[in-house]
């Protein structure tokens, strides 16, 4: 026969209820990715970018300066959402880990992520903040320098960074390209003569041609797919209620002209680059 349990007193019940409430509040205040509209750190907006981050996206690898296209966009979005500059916390992440499923230690990530259906299966994307095309960059005197068409580039050694839209475009248009771990590695291969050209997004192509290559040239750009080009979006953890707020901020920045002013300031790609057909 089991011993008879003593009935709980009102005082004991109050203590149990208080403990439950305390645990609930602690869980709610923990924040973290995937927890609705809460941010990783209460009252702060944690933004991640690449390590290192390059011009024209981030100047001097210092996103906290607000200099560079994506650094400026990030601060403009934060301000539109009600965060002061001092409330923005920067973190670094790799490109691949940012678009992989799982818990994140940041609220949003900005580093030229093309919006694709495949990536949307693992993470959320904001409304697009920039639309670009893919371009071919090389050095003067290379086999690719005089190319005026896509067919003229076929058969040449073309390098791309793995897991990028550049890879998809190059493969579809030119056949299997040479794949590198990063855009930097592809550019190094171009400098050493291992490859004839690199495919990357147009703003990066301008930067590489002018700042990283001796006698660099932008050969041309690929036609925009379906007339839409390659759209960049801010990445957020899957299912985060913060996503529509970020998208709303971007749309507001487009509507009031702020985004265009940032684009004009940091992405001076008005040079007439021929379209390769």
Secondary structure by P-SEA (a helix, b strand, c coil): cccccccccaaaaaaaaaaaaaaaaaaaaccccccccccccccbbbbbbcccccccccccccccccccaaaaaaaaaaaaaccccccbbbbbbccccccccccccccccccccccccccccccccccccbbbbbbcccccccccccccccccccccccccccccaaaaaaaaccccccccccaaaaaaaaaacccccccccaaaaaaaaccccccccccccccccccccbbbbbbccccccaaaaaaaaaaaaaaaaaaaaaaaacccccccccccc
